[in-house]
Amino acid sequence: MPHRSHDPYDSHDALLDAASPAQNEGHSPAHEGHEHGESCGHDHAKAAHVHRHDHDHTGGACCASPVASTPVPLPRPESVGDDVRAAIRILQMDCPTEEALIRKKFSRMPDVRSMDFNLIQRVLTVVHAPEALDSILAALRSLDFTPELADDLPSDQVAAMANPATPKPWWPLALAGVAAVASEAASWLGAPAWVPAGLAIIAIASCGLTTYRKGWLAIRNGNLNINALMSIAVSGALLLGQWPEAAMVMTLFTLAELIEAKSLDRARNAIQGLMRLTPAQASVRQPDGAWLPMELAAIPLGAVVRVKPGERIALDGEIVTGRSSVDQAPITGESLPVDKAAGDTVFAGTINQAGSFDYRVTAAAADTTLARIIHAVEEAQGAKAPTQRFVDQFARVYTPIVFALAVAVAVLPPLLAGGSWHDWIYKALVMLVIACPCALVISTPVTIVSGLASAARKGILIKGGTYLEQGRKLSRLALDKTGTLTHGKPQQTDFAMLVENESGANSLHYRSLAASLAARSDHPVSMAIATAAQSDGVATSNVDEFEALAGRGVRGDIDGATYWLGNQRLVDELGRESASPPAALRTRLDALEQQGKTVVMLKDDKRVLALFAVADTVKATSRAAIAELQRLGVRTAMLTGDNRHTAAAIAQQVGVDEARGDQLPQDKLNAVDTWSKDGAMVGMVGDGINDAPALARADIGFAMGAMGTDTAIETADVALMDDDLRKIPQFIRLSKATHAVLVQNISVALGIKCVFLVLTLIGLGTMWMAVFADVGASLLVVANGLRLLRK
């Protein structure tokens, strides 16, 4: 088969390099500020790790569960100009508390150029001077963290070390609970003062030492996180003689943090569950014909892999023998299995049904469609959505203000109004607990990650929380025709000779010329003409000086003569002298185009020789998708390079609000640009490559059928992993639900804190009530955010 180049009769001529650089703005978390506010500095479970210095280290952190999730492989350090980019895993880092500590520490280090935090995967990426790595690792250890770099250990060994068999013991927390309740009972029953005091000390020592240690680290580094605030509040209660309350506050705080950690792990595991979709090994054919299991990373391109009934497919590939049905729901969200036979493509992570087949590997383990999806979702977690950026900025101001207010409450009333020092200091301590913005800050990333995971399960790959939030605002949606509204696999329906009996020319000769040109193109119309000729046994010739003409067709030299194959725009530009009267030819063209057929013509340097009509079929799901979009208030427009008659016929079938034909890539770009300037939130749906300029200009670019298409996944804002347009209404509804949850969570977090601040100032708030308010609000917003996983 001759080499194919793009032949854009409609929009399919835009090249990837025509995409605007703006397309990827905001996509890379490395380019976004990640200024988190002080937040949930809760007690992480300790986990043993081996890192580059080969020693064990334990540490606490914010929201981790007692058993760490399986870590993702770390990339090795790489050069970035004169600097180095290094990825560092810190399993004690997954809340804004730890991020704020690290940012403050590194801000004093001139050799650190930039930082990028992925709190869900617990990975810190640092761009630094080449000689600064050791000082960076030392700085992290000074914060009681365990930095871990990429190493040569097998992934299963790393996973085993990250998931210790012995969980954190439960008895210290149980002992603390019993001691705290006993201290409260002893005080209520009038026991000697040393009894509730001793029991309180036992409770705090059993569950609060980690909080004190991390609180001291935070204070030493000038950071008022929840550990620092809780340490100050509990210590103040002890100094005031509030022994039972101090013990109960620390116990409730530790218990609530453990519950919250388990809830947060659901959001983390929703993403990491994608990594478990592929088996660890696959059965590979050896040179001697034997079949042996091999680790995925060791399987080379071109190897033949056998898949048995019920097995998951390990790597992307192309079937060479056998047939079966494959459940592609883990990748595309399709509800029904897809029949596969020799020559069909299969994807890693999908599930074979009853049949068995062998396939040739076309992508290494790190480059499969599933691997690219996981990478894209991980990057999306790091890119902050607008609401999250606002909350982080608010939190940075909120905590110091409330802390200053607490100091004023403790000092001013006794000095100026003769109030009781004991009472006002106690109120100030209660306010310190309320000062932590944990619930506010943690509510946004949990909600966004849950929304991203929910979409990924349905085969909708969203490249960042920004697009998840913006989707609800879409008011205009532009759609390409071929491959988007239609199947993109048209068939030749008509052929007519316009010049007969000249130099012995006949229909086979003209079809041969057209097929020779069409065979060099990968445009669906060209492919239909070439396929029809091949099916009828029409021979083709060599083509020299082949050229694709953007939005018009192709040209090439055959046997020393130049021929063009293209649409009416091309013929009009070249000039036309036809054996048929121009009016008669145009009437014939109009009649075919009004039937929804695309007409292309074969022309030499003098006249039009023949015409070909090709018809594409509308997808069964297109009309339902357009109707659903209209119910959601989105105005739709079809932009196609086909003539206006074909555009009108397809538009009538699918029900779009507006149809524009004869659209070059620049015309599509101008249409999207005009709508955007009019104030509309514009989406563009295309194939991710040929509609690149319009996709780049749109507020949200949707790539259709992104499975197996590297460029679509990398350039689109939202990639639909199959060809079902109905996923766009699903995306909009998910965006609306995500926004509603974000508003609910922010309202709940701020509302509860405001209520307890007022209760404290009027003398009705207590310290344990403040703990319930703080951690209870955190649990509420986390649980509310996790509801999106069921959407």
C-alpha positions in Angstrom: 0.0 0.0 0.0 1.5 3.4 -0.9 2.3 5.9 1.8 -0.8 7.8 2.9 -1.0 11.5 3.4 -3.9 13.6 4.5 -6.4 14.5 1.9 -8.9 16.9 3.5 -12.0 17.3 1.4 -13.5 18.7 4.6 -11.8 19.4 7.9 -9.5 16.5 7.8 -6.5 18.4 6.4 -5.3 20.3 9.4 -2.0 19.0 10.6 -1.1 18.5 14.2 1.6 21.2 14.1 -1.1 23.7 13.2 -2.4 23.4 16.7 -2.1 26.5 18.8 0.3 26.5 21.7 -2.6 27.7 23.8 -4.2 24.3 23.5 -2.1 23.0 26.4 -2.2 26.0 28.6 -3.1 24.9 32.1 -2.7 21.2 31.2 0.6 20.7 32.9 0.5 21.0 36.7 4.1 22.0 36.5 3.0 25.4 35.1 0.4 26.1 37.7 0.8 27.6 41.1 -0.1 25.2 43.9 -0.4 27.4 46.9 -2.2 25.4 49.4 -3.5 26.8 52.6 -2.8 25.3 56.0 -4.9 22.3 56.4 -5.6 18.9 57.8 -2.3 18.0 59.3 -3.6 14.8 60.7 -1.8 11.7 61.9 -0.7 9.5 59.0 -0.2 5.9 59.6 3.4 4.9 59.6 4.7 2.8 56.8 8.2 1.3 56.3 10.0 2.2 53.1 13.3 1.5 51.5 14.9 4.5 49.8 18.1 5.5 48.3 20.0 5.4 51.7 18.7 1.9 52.5 17.3 2.5 55.9 13.9 2.4 57.4 12.0 5.4 58.6 8.6 6.0 59.9 6.6 9.1 59.9 3.1 10.5 60.2 1.2 12.6 57.8 -2.2 14.0 57.0 -4.8 11.7 55.5 -3.2 8.3 54.9 -4.8 5.1 55.8 -2.9 2.5 58.0 -1.9 0.6 54.8 -0.4 2.7 52.0 -1.8 2.3 48.5 0.4 0.7 45.9 2.8 3.4 44.6 3.1 4.4 41.0 6.5 4.0 39.3 8.7 7.1 39.6 10.4 8.6 36.6 14.2 8.9 36.9 15.8 12.4 37.3 16.1 14.2 33.9 17.9 17.3 32.7 15.8 20.5 32.1 18.2 22.9 30.5 20.9 23.5 33.1 18.8 22.1 35.9 17.5 18.7 36.9 13.9 17.5 37.4 13.5 14.9 40.1 10.4 13.0 41.3 10.3 12.2 45.0 7.8 10.0 46.6 6.8 11.1 50.2 4.2 8.7 51.6 3.6 11.0 54.5 2.5 13.8 52.1 -1.0 13.8 50.9 -2.7 16.9 52.4 -2.1 20.6 52.1 -0.5 20.7 55.5 2.5 18.8 54.3 2.7 20.8 51.1 2.7 24.1 53.0 5.5 22.8 55.2 7.6 21.8 52.2 6.9 25.0 50.3 8.0 27.1 53.3 11.1 25.1 53.8 12.1 25.1 50.1 11.3 28.8 49.7 14.5 29.5 51.6 16.6 27.3 49.3 17.8 29.3 46.2 18.8 26.1 44.4 15.1 25.0 44.2 13.6 26.4 41.0 10.1 25.1 41.1 7.8 22.5 42.8 4.9 20.4 41.6 2.8 18.5 44.1 0.7 15.4 43.4 -1.0 14.9 46.7 -3.1 12.0 45.6 -0.1 10.0 44.4 2.1 11.5 47.2 4.8 12.6 44.6 6.8 15.8 44.8 8.5 16.9 41.5 11.3 19.4 42.1 13.3 21.3 39.5 16.6 22.1 41.1 20.3 22.9 40.5 22.3 19.7 39.7 24.2 19.7 43.0 21.2 20.4 45.2 19.5 17.0 45.5 21.2 15.9 48.7 20.3 19.1 50.5 16.7 18.8 49.2 16.5 15.2 50.7 18.0 16.4 53.9 15.5 19.2 54.2 12.6 16.7 53.7 14.0 14.5 56.4 14.3 17.5 58.8 10.5 17.7 58.4 10.2 14.1 59.5 9.4 12.9 56.0 10.9 9.9 54.2 11.9 10.9 50.6 12.1 8.1 48.1 13.6 8.3 44.6 13.3 6.1 41.6 15.2 2.9 42.1 15.9 -0.4 40.3 13.6 -2.5 42.5 10.9 -4.5 40.7 7.5 -3.0 41.0 6.1 -5.9 43.0 8.9 -5.5 45.6 8.2 -1.8 45.9 4.5 -2.5 46.3 5.3 -5.1 49.0 7.4 -2.6 50.9 4.7 0.1 50.6 2.0 -2.3 51.9 3.4 -3.8 55.2 1.5 -6.8 56.4 1.3 -5.5 60.0 -1.2 -2.6 60.2 -0.8 0.2 62.8 -1.9 -1.3 66.2 -5.3 -0.3 67.3 -4.8 -0.7 71.1 -3.2 2.8 71.8 -6.3 4.5 70.5 -8.6 2.2 72.4 -6.6 2.8 75.6 -6.8 6.5 75.0 -10.6 6.3 74.6 -11.0 4.3 77.8 -8.7 6.6 79.8 -10.4 9.8 78.4 -13.9 8.5 79.4 -12.6 7.4 82.8 -11.1 10.8 83.3 -14.4 12.5 82.5 -16.3 10.1 84.8 -13.8 10.6 87.7 -14.1 14.4 87.4 -17.9 14.1 87.3 -18.0 11.8 90.4 -15.8 14.2 92.4 -12.7 12.0 92.6 -9.4 13.6 93.8 -7.8 15.9 91.3 -4.9 13.6 90.6 -7.2 10.8 89.3 -8.7 12.6 86.3 -5.3 14.3 85.7 -3.5 11.0 85.6 -6.0 9.4 83.4 -5.9 12.4 81.0 -2.1 12.2 80.8 -2.4 8.4 79.9 -4.9 9.2 77.2 -2.9 12.0 75.6 0.3 10.0 75.8 -1.4 7.0 74.1 -2.7 8.9 71.0 -1.3 12.4 71.0 2.5 12.2 70.9 2.6 12.1 67.1 0.4 15.3 67.0 2.7 17.0 69.4 5.8 16.1 67.5 4.4 17.3 64.2 2.9 20.3 65.9 6.4 21.3 67.1 7.9 20.8 63.7 5.2 23.1 62.2 5.7 25.8 64.8 9.5 25.6 64.4 9.0 26.2 60.7 6.6 29.0 61.2 3.5 27.1 60.1 0.2 27.1 61.9 -1.3 23.8 60.7 -3.9 21.7 62.5 -1.2 19.8 64.5 0.2 23.1 65.8 -3.2 24.5 66.7 -4.3 21.3 68.3 -1.1 21.0 70.3 -1.5 24.6 71.6 -5.1 24.1 72.4 -4.6 20.8 74.3 -1.6 22.2 76.2 -3.6 25.2 77.2 -6.5 23.1 78.5 -4.0 21.1 80.6 -2.5 24.3 82.0 -6.1 25.5 82.8 -6.8 22.3 84.7 -9.3 21.1 82.1 -7.9 17.5 82.3 -10.9 15.5 81.1 -11.6 17.9 78.2 -8.0 17.9 77.0 -8.0 14.1 77.0 -11.3 13.8 75.2 -10.3 16.4 72.6 -7.1 14.6 71.7 -8.8 11.2 71.5 -11.7 12.4 69.4 -9.3 14.2 67.1 -7.2 11.1 66.5 -10.3 8.9 66.0 -11.9 11.3 63.6 -8.6 11.6 61.6 -8.5 7.8 61.2 -12.1 7.7 59.9 -11.3 10.6 57.5 -8.1 8.8 56.3 -10.1 5.8 55.3 -12.7 7.9 53.5 -10.0 9.8 51.6 -8.4 6.5 50.5 -11.6 5.8 48.5 -10.8 8.8 46.3 -7.2 7.7 45.9 -8.1 4.1 45.2 -10.6 5.1 42.6 -7.7 6.4 40.4 -5.2 3.7 41.4 -7.8 1.0 40.5 -7.0 1.8 36.9 -3.5 0.5 37.5 -4.8 -2.9 38.5 -6.7 -3.4 35.3 -3.8 -5.2 33.6 -2.4 -8.6 34.7 1.2 -8.8 36.0 2.2 -11.4 33.3 1.1 -12.5 29.8 1.6 -15.7 27.9 4.2 -15.0 25.1 5.2 -17.2 22.1 8.9 -18.1 22.2 11.1 -18.6 19.1 10.7 -22.4 19.5 6.9 -22.1 19.5 6.5 -22.6 23.2 4.3 -20.3 25.3 5.8 -18.9 28.5 4.5 -16.3 31.0 6.5 -13.1 31.0 6.5 -9.8 33.0 4.8 -7.1 31.0 7.8 -4.8 31.1 9.9 -7.5 29.4 7.6 -8.1 26.5 9.0 -6.5 23.3 7.1 -4.9 20.5 6.0 -7.4 17.9 5.8 -10.3 20.4 2.7 -12.6 20.0 0.6 -12.9 23.1 -2.1 -15.5 23.7 -5.3 -14.6 25.6 -7.6 -17.2 27.0 -11.3 -16.9 27.7 -12.0 -14.7 30.7 -8.5 -13.2 30.8 -7.7 -9.5 30.9 -5.7 -8.3 27.9 -2.2 -7.2 29.0 -1.0 -4.9 26.3 -2.3 -3.1 23.2 -2.1 -5.1 20.0 -3.6 -6.4 16.8 -5.2 -9.8 16.6 -3.4 -12.2 14.3 -5.4 -15.4 14.8 -8.7 -16.3 16.5 -11.8 -14.3 17.3 -13.8 -13.3 20.4 -15.9 -10.7 22.0 -14.1 -8.2 24.2 -15.6 -6.1 27.1 -14.0 -2.7 26.6 -16.0 -1.0 29.4 -12.9 -0.5 31.6 -11.5 1.8 28.9 -14.5 3.1 26.9 -17.5 2.7 29.2 -19.3 0.7 26.5 -22.1 -1.4 28.0 -21.9 -4.2 25.4 -18.9 -6.4 24.4 -17.3 -5.7 20.9 -16.7 -8.5 18.5 -13.0 -8.8 17.5 -11.3 -10.9 14.7 -8.0 -11.0 12.9 -6.8 -7.5 12.1 -8.8 -5.8 14.8 -7.2 -3.8 17.6 -7.3 -4.7 21.3 -6.4 -2.6 24.3 -4.7 -3.3 27.6 -7.1 -3.6 30.5 -10.1 -4.9 28.5 -11.6 -8.3 29.2 -11.7 -11.2 26.8 -15.0 -13.1 26.8 -15.6 -16.7 25.6 -13.2 -16.9 22.7 -9.4 -17.2 22.5 -7.0 -15.4 20.2 -3.4 -14.4 19.7 -2.4 -10.8 19.1 0.8 -9.0 18.1 2.0 -6.4 20.7 1.9 -2.8 19.3 2.7 -0.8 22.4 5.0 -1.4 25.3 3.6 -1.5 28.9 4.4 2.1 29.5 2.9 3.3 26.3 -0.5 1.5 26.2 -3.7 3.4 25.9 -4.4 2.5 29.5 -1.0 3.8 30.6 -1.6 7.1 28.8 -5.1 7.4 30.4 -3.5 6.8 33.9 -0.8 9.4 33.2 -3.4 11.9 32.0 -5.6 11.5 35.1 -2.6 11.8 37.4 -1.6 15.0 35.7 -5.2 16.2 35.9 -5.1 15.7 39.7 -2.2 18.0 40.0 -3.8 20.8 37.9 -5.9 22.9 40.3 -9.5 23.8 39.4 -10.6 27.5 39.8 -12.5 26.7 43.0 -9.6 24.9 44.5 -7.3 27.8 43.8 -9.7 30.2 45.4 -10.1 28.0 48.5 -6.4 27.6 48.9 -5.9 31.4 48.7 -8.7 31.9 51.2 -7.3 29.4 53.6 -3.9 31.1 53.6 -5.6 34.3 54.9 -8.2 32.6 57.1 -6.0 30.8 59.6 -3.8 33.7 60.6 -6.8 36.0 61.0 -8.6 33.5 63.3 -5.3 32.9 65.2 -4.9 36.7 65.7 -8.6 36.9 66.7 -8.0 34.1 69.3 -5.0 36.0 70.8 -7.2 39.2 71.0 -10.0 37.2 72.7 -7.5 35.8 75.2 -5.9 39.2 76.1 -8.2 42.1 75.4 -11.3 41.4 77.5 -9.3 40.7 80.7 -7.1 43.8 80.2 -9.8 46.2 79.0 -13.0 44.9 80.7 -11.8 43.1 83.7 -12.9 39.7 82.4 -11.7 36.4 83.8 -8.4 35.3 82.3 -9.4 31.7 82.7 -12.7 32.0 80.8 -11.3 34.1 78.0 -8.2 32.1 77.5 -10.4 29.0 77.3 -12.5 30.7 74.6 -9.3 31.5 72.7 -8.2 27.9 72.9 -11.6 26.8 71.4 -11.1 29.3 68.6 -7.7 27.8 67.8 -9.3 24.5 67.1 -11.9 26.2 64.9 -9.1 28.1 63.1 -8.0 25.1 61.1 -9.4 25.3 57.5 -9.1 21.5 57.0 -12.7 20.8 56.0 -12.6 23.7 53.6 -9.3 22.8 51.9 -9.8 19.1 51.7 -13.3 19.4 50.3 -12.2 20.6 46.8 -9.5 18.1 45.8 -11.6 15.1 47.0 -14.6 16.4 45.0 -12.5 17.0 41.9 -10.7 13.7 42.0 -14.0 11.9 42.6 -15.4 13.6 39.5 -12.4 12.7 37.4 -12.5 9.1 38.5 -16.2 8.8 37.9 -15.7 10.2 34.3 -12.8 7.9 33.6 -15.0 4.9 34.6 -17.4 5.9 31.8 -14.7 6.3 29.2 -14.5 10.1 29.5 -10.9 11.3 30.1 -10.9 14.8 31.5 -7.5 16.6 31.5 -8.0 18.7 34.6 -10.4 20.0 37.2 -10.7 23.3 35.3 -12.5 21.6 32.4 -14.6 19.5 34.8 -15.8 22.8 36.4 -16.3 24.7 33.1 -18.3 22.0 31.4 -21.5 23.1 33.1 -21.2 26.5 31.4 -21.1 25.2 27.8 -23.6 27.1 25.7 -22.3 26.4 22.1 -20.9 23.2 20.8 -19.3 22.9 17.3 -19.1 19.4 15.8 -17.1 18.1 12.9 -19.2 15.8 10.6 -17.0 13.0 9.4 -16.2 10.5 12.2 -18.1 12.6 14.7 -21.8 12.8 13.7 -21.2 10.1 11.0 -19.3 6.9 11.1 -16.5 8.3 9.0 -16.5 5.3 6.7 -18.4 6.3 3.6 -19.0 4.2 0.6 -18.9 5.1 -3.1 -22.5 5.2 -4.4 -22.3 6.9 -7.8 -19.8 7.2 -10.7 -20.2 9.0 -14.0 -18.0 9.6 -16.9 -18.1 13.2 -18.2 -15.7 12.8 -21.1 -16.1 9.7 -23.3 -14.3 8.1 -26.2 -11.2 10.3 -26.0 -8.0 8.5 -26.7 -9.7 5.3 -25.9 -10.6 6.4 -22.3 -13.3 4.4 -20.6 -14.8 4.1 -17.1 -12.1 1.7 -15.9 -9.4 4.1 -17.0 -11.0 7.1 -15.0 -11.6 4.9 -12.0 -8.0 3.8 -12.1 -6.7 7.4 -12.2 -9.0 8.3 -9.3 -8.1 5.2 -7.3 -4.4 5.9 -7.8 -4.7 9.3 -6.3 -7.2 8.3 -3.6 -4.9 5.4 -2.4 -2.3 8.0 -1.3 -4.8 9.7 1.1 -6.2 8.6 4.4 -9.3 10.8 4.1 -12.5 8.8 4.4 -13.8 10.0 1.0 -10.6 9.0 -0.7 -10.6 5.6 1.1 -14.1 4.9 -0.1 -13.1 5.5 -3.8 -10.0 3.4 -3.4 -11.8 0.6 -1.7 -14.6 0.5 -4.3 -12.0 0.3 -7.1 -10.1 -2.5 -5.3 -13.3 -4.5 -4.7 -14.0 -4.3 -8.5 -10.5 -5.3 -9.4 -9.5 -1.9 -10.8 -5.7 -1.6 -11.2 -3.8 1.5 -9.9 -0.8 3.3 -11.1 2.2 5.0 -9.5 1.7 8.6 -8.6 4.5 11.2 -8.7 4.6 14.7 -7.1 1.6 13.9 -4.9 0.2 16.8 -3.0 -2.7 17.2 -0.5 -4.6 20.5 -1.0 -6.1 21.7 2.2 -9.9 21.5 2.3 -10.0 20.8 -1.5 -8.5 17.5 -2.5 -5.3 16.1 -3.9 -3.2 16.3 -7.0 -0.5 14.1 -8.6 1.3 13.1 -11.8 0.4 9.8 -13.5 2.2 8.7 -16.6 3.5 12.3 -17.1 0.1 14.0 -16.9 -1.2 16.0 -13.9 -4.6 15.1 -12.4 -6.7 16.5 -9.6 -9.2 14.7 -7.5 -11.2 17.0 -5.3 -14.4 18.9 -4.5 -16.3 21.6 -6.3 -14.2 24.3 -4.6 -11.1 22.9 -6.1 -12.6 22.6 -9.6 -13.9 26.2 -9.4 -10.4 27.5 -8.4 -8.7 25.6 -11.3 -11.3 26.6 -13.9 -13.5 24.2 -15.8 -14.2 23.4 -19.4 -16.4 20.3 -19.4 -17.8 18.3 -22.3 -21.1 18.6 -20.4 -22.6 22.0 -20.2 -21.6 23.8 -16.9 -25.3 24.2 -16.0 -26.0 20.6 -16.5 -23.1 19.5 -14.4 -24.0 21.8 -11.6 -27.6 20.5 -11.7 -26.2 17.0 -11.5 -24.0 17.9 -8.6 -26.8 19.6 -6.7 -29.1 16.6 -7.1 -26.5 14.3 -5.6 -25.6 16.7 -2.8 -29.2 17.2 -1.8 -29.3 13.5 -1.2 -26.6 14.0 1.4 -23.8 12.7 -0.8 -20.3 14.1 -1.1 -19.2 14.6 -4.7 -15.6 14.8 -5.9 -14.4 15.2 -9.4 -11.5 13.9 -11.4 -9.9 16.6 -13.6 -6.9 16.9 -15.9 -5.3 20.2 -16.9 -8.3 20.9 -19.3 -11.6 19.6 -18.0 -13.5 17.5 -15.5 -13.3 13.9 -16.6 -15.6 12.1 -14.1 -17.4 12.5 -10.9 -17.7 10.2 -7.9 -20.4 10.4 -5.2 -19.8 9.1 -1.7 -22.3 8.7 1.1 -21.5 8.5 4.8 -24.0 7.2 7.3 -25.1 8.9 10.5 -24.3 7.2 13.8 -27.4 5.8 15.6 -26.4 7.7 18.7 -25.9 11.1 17.1 -29.5 12.3 17.1 -30.1 11.2 20.7 -26.9 13.0 21.8 -27.9 16.3 19.9 -31.4 16.1 21.5 -30.0 15.7 24.9 -27.5 18.6 24.4 -30.4 20.8 23.4 -32.4 19.8 26.5 -29.3 20.9 28.5 -29.5 24.3 26.8 -26.5 23.8 24.5 -26.8 25.2 21.0 -25.2 22.9 18.4 -23.5 23.7 15.1 -22.0 21.3 12.5 -18.9 22.6 10.8 -17.9 20.5 7.8 -15.8 20.8 4.7 -18.5 19.1 2.7 -20.8 21.3 0.5 -23.8 23.1 2.0 -26.3 20.6 0.5 -24.6 17.6 2.2 -24.3 19.6 5.4 -28.0 20.5 5.3 -29.0 16.8 4.6 -26.9 15.5 7.5 -28.0 18.4 9.8 -31.6 17.5 9.1 -31.0 13.9 10.0 -29.3 14.6 13.4 -31.2 17.7 14.4 -28.4 20.2 14.9 -29.4 23.9 15.3 -27.0 25.2 12.6 -25.0 23.7 9.7 -22.1 25.3 7.8 -20.6 23.6 4.8 -17.5 24.3 2.8 -15.6 24.9 6.0 -11.8 25.0 5.8 -9.9 24.5 9.1 -9.4 28.3 9.2 -13.2 28.8 8.8 -13.9 26.5 11.7 -11.3 28.3 13.8 -12.9 31.7 12.9 -16.4 30.4 13.8 -15.3 29.2 17.2 -13.4 32.4 17.7 -16.4 34.5 16.8 -18.7 32.7 19.2 -16.1 33.0 22.0 -15.8 36.7 21.5 -19.6 36.9 21.8 -19.3 35.6 25.3 -20.3 32.0 24.8 -18.6 29.1 26.4 -17.7 27.1 23.3 -16.8 23.4 22.9 -15.4 21.8 19.8 -15.7 18.1 18.9 -13.3 16.6 16.5 -10.8 13.9 16.0 -8.0 15.6 18.0 -5.7 16.0 15.1 -7.3 17.4 12.0 -9.5 19.8 13.8 -6.5 21.0 15.9 -6.8 24.8 15.4 -10.5 24.9 16.3 -10.0 22.4 19.2 -7.2 24.6 20.5 -9.3 27.8 20.3 -12.4 26.3 22.0 -12.8 26.6 25.7 -13.2 22.8 25.9 -11.9 20.6 23.1 -13.4 17.1 22.8 -11.5 14.3 21.0 -13.7 11.6 19.5 -12.6 8.0 19.5 -9.4 8.7 21.3 -8.6 5.0 22.0 -5.2 4.3 20.6 -4.6 7.8 19.5 -1.7 9.4 21.3 -2.2 12.8 20.0 -5.9 12.9 20.9 -5.3 12.0 24.5 -2.4 14.5 24.7 -4.0 17.5 23.0 -7.7 17.3 23.8 -9.2 18.8 27.0 -11.7 15.9 27.2 -11.1 12.7 25.3 -14.1 10.4 24.6 -12.6 6.9 24.6 -15.2 5.7 22.0 -17.2 7.3 19.3 -20.4 7.9 21.4 -21.4 11.5 21.4 -23.9 10.8 24.2 -20.9 11.0 26.6 -20.8 14.8 26.1 -24.2 15.3 27.9 -22.9 12.9 30.6 -19.9 15.1 31.0 -22.0 18.3 31.3 -24.3 16.6 33.9 -21.2 15.4 35.8 -19.8 19.0 35.7 -23.1 20.4 37.1 -23.1 17.8 39.8 -19.4 18.5 40.7 -20.1 22.2 40.9 -23.1 21.6 43.2 -21.0 19.4 45.5 -18.3 22.0 45.6 -20.8 24.8 46.6 -22.3 22.5 49.2 -19.0 21.6 50.7 -17.7 25.2 50.9 -21.0 26.3 52.4 -21.0 23.5 55.0 -17.4 24.0 56.0 -17.7 27.8 56.4 -21.1 27.6 57.9 -20.2 25.2 60.7 -17.1 27.2 61.6 -19.1 30.5 61.7 -21.7 28.9 63.9 -19.1 27.7 66.4 -17.2 30.9 66.4 -20.3 32.7 67.5 -21.1 30.0 70.1 -17.6 30.4 71.5 -17.8 34.2 71.7 -21.1 34.1 73.6 -19.8 31.4 76.0 -21.6 28.3 74.7 -18.8 26.7 72.8 -16.5 24.0 74.3 -13.3 22.5 73.1 -14.7 19.1 72.3 -17.5 20.7 70.5 -15.0 22.6 68.4 -13.2 19.3 67.6 -16.5 17.8 66.5 -17.2 20.9 64.4 -13.8 20.8 62.7 -13.4 17.1 62.0 -17.1 16.5 61.7 -17.2 19.1 58.9 -14.2 17.3 57.3 -16.0 14.0 57.3 -19.2 15.5 55.9 -17.5 17.2 53.0 -15.3 14.2 52.2 -18.4 11.9 52.2 -20.3 14.4 50.1 -17.5 14.6 47.6 -17.2 10.8 47.3 -20.9 10.7 46.2 -19.6 11.6 42.7 -18.0 8.2 42.4 -21.6 6.8 42.2 -22.7 9.4 39.5 
